[in-house]
Amino acid sequence: MSTLRHAQPAHYAHQRPGKHAGHVYPADPASVRLARRLVTTVLSEWGLAVLADDGGLIADELAANAVRQSIMAAGVTAEILVHVSRTERHVTIQVGDNNPAAPPRPPRRVPGCAESGRGLMISAALAEQLGWFREADWKIVWAALAVPRQRHARHASREQLRPAA
């Protein structure tokens, strides 16, 4: 994905029923670890441990950006919002900050010696979709991961009943 779209996800959590979890943390570097833990724990609890590594890395990268952006925003309480939701087809990870400036576009290339600048590139590579929107006092960057398709139980039981070859 070459650009970060300014749009709510089509499967936005407030528009459809599904599972949700979230928390507001102080805009502190220690909160990045907490954001990652929230996402990986929730995904495991929802039976989506297969997405926990990618989801955790996305949460980590987006939370690090949100902490940096919140701290740069003058005159506001520095906080970050972390929200994860699930519909039948997608898990959406949303991370918000109080800085009204639009997020930067993911760079096409980052010099090998650079100490930052890869977070949105990594998130875009792992996610099916990546975008951002504003809601109330929050700028929210979101990433959507596709939920792996599950086999129907009856197909699994047929395979278990087949004799070993």
Order of alpha helices (4+ residues) and beta strands (2+ residues): beta-beta-alpha-alpha-beta-beta-alpha-beta-beta-alpha
